[in-house]
Amino acid sequence: MERSKAMMMAVAAVGLALVLMVPQADATRYIVGGGGIGWTTNVNYTVWARGKHFYNGDWLFFVYDRNQMNVLEVNKTDYESCNADHPLHNWTTGAGRDVVPLNVTRHYYFISGKGFCYGGMKLAVRVENPPPPPKAAPLNEKSGSSPSSIVYRGQLVLPAAFAIAALWDAFVRIW
């Protein structure tokens, strides 16, 4: 019993070490219109989206009155004319809290049907791939560090130390 408990601790520690070594992926969840406004009439969503960068993997969170409004994804022509007759996708779930994953690099067009599009309830966003990570500053030749040793120290040594410590603890408990 004690041996299996120790083995489980060791496996958990190694698993944690592996998770710590995986690079972090950042995605943003945008509340359409902002936290206090949401998806409603008389809001200029073009102004709201201006200056924001929507990246592949981000999410749009629509908060609205579920008894009156909806969220429809349409093509550019239907967006411009507020035509809700043939949506590409109806994101309305009935709760008034709809999440749309932006998982393809392209233009997305959203409107609210039932005439609300004419009151400004329409949003167009362009989704792009995330920018590459910034390049590291050149290393000082006199420091004796190489790029591989920096990555090695930051991404491998600390998780490996925790894994080794957990294995050592499990080993000591068994014997």
N, C-alpha and C positions, 0 to 999 in steps of 0.2 A: 504494500500500500504506500509506504513512504517512498519507495523507489519510483513508483509511477507518478507520484506527486512531484518529485524532483525532476523527473523527465519532462513532465508537462511544463514546469517552470522554465526549463532549458529551451524547450521548443517555443514557448511564448517569448522568451528573451531574444532568440534568434529571429523570430518573426517581427518583433518590434524593431530590431536592428535593420532588417531589410526594408521595412516601411520608412524608417528615418533616412535611408539612403536614396529613396525614390525622389526625383525632383518634384517640386511643388508646382501644381498647375493652378493658375488663378483665373477665375471666371467672375464676372460681375452680374449681380441681379439688379436690374433697373426697375424701380417702381415707376410705371409710365405716368408722366405728369408730375412726379414728385410725391413725397410722402403725405403731404397735406391735401393734395388736389385729387390725384388719381385720374381715372379714365372718365371724363365728364364733358359736358358741353361748355362752349364759350372759353375754350383753352386753345391756344395756338401751339399745337404739338410740334410744328416745324421749329418754332423758337425753342421749345423744350429740348429737342434732339440736337439742336445746333451746338457744336463744340464738343459733343460726346463722340467717343470712338466706340463703336460696337464691334466686338471681335467674335470670331468663331468660338463657340462654347459659352458665350454670355446668355443671359435670360432676360426676357421682358415679363414683368409682373403687372397684370392689369387688375385694378381694383375699381369696382363700379357697382351701381345699383342693379342687381340681378333681375329685378322685376321689370326693368324698362330697357336695358341696353344689352349689347352683346359685343363680341370681338370676332371679326371676320377677316381672314387673310384673303386678299384679292390681287389681281394683276394690276399693272400700272394704269391701263385704260379705265378699269372699273374704279380704281382709286381716284383718278382725276375727275370722273363723272359721278362719284358716290353711288355706283351701281352695286347693290348687294344681292342681285338675283343669282349669280353664279360664283360663289366664293370658292377659292382654291382649298380653303380649310376653315371650318368653324371651330374656333378655340373655346367657345362658350361651354362651360361645364355646368352652369346653373347655380354656382355658388357665388358668383361675382368676384372670384379670386382666381384668375386664370394665368397660368405660367406658360410662356412660349419659349421653347429652346431655340436659340439662334445657332444652329449646328451646321449651316451650309453658308459658304461665302457667296453672297448675292444680295440683291435688293429685296427687302420685305415691304409689303404694303398692307396696312391694317385700316379697317373702317368699322364703324358701328352702324348697323342697319337701322331699320325702323325710322328713317329720316334724320337720325342724330348726326350722320356724317355731314349734312348741310350746316349743322351748328358747330362744325370744327372737329368732330370726333373722327379724325383720321391721322395716321402716323406712317411716315415712310422712313425706313432706316437702311443704311448700307452696311452690310456685315463684311468685314475683311479679316484676313489672317492676322494673328498677333504679330507685333514687330519682333525682330530677333532680339535676344538679350544684348545688353550693352557690352561692348568689347572691354576686356580688362586693360587696365593701364599697363604700359610696358614695365617690365621688372628691371630693377637696378642690377646690373651685372655683378656688382661687388657684393650683393647680399647673399649670393650663393644659393638662392632659392630658384627652383625651376617651376614652370606652370604645373607640371604633373605633381610636384610635391605639395603645392597649395591645394589642389583639388583633392589629393590624397589625404591631407590633414583634415580638411573641412568635411568631406563626405564619407570618409571611410574609417578613420581612426576612432572618433568618438563612438559611433555605433558599434564598432568592433570591440572597443573597450567594455561597453556595457554588456555585449553578448558574452565576452570572455568572463567578465565578473559574474554574470548569472550562471554560466556553466560551472565556474569554480565553486560558487555557492552550492549548486546542486550536487556537485561531486563531493564536497565536504560533508553535506548532510547525509549522503548515502553511506559514506564510510565512517 
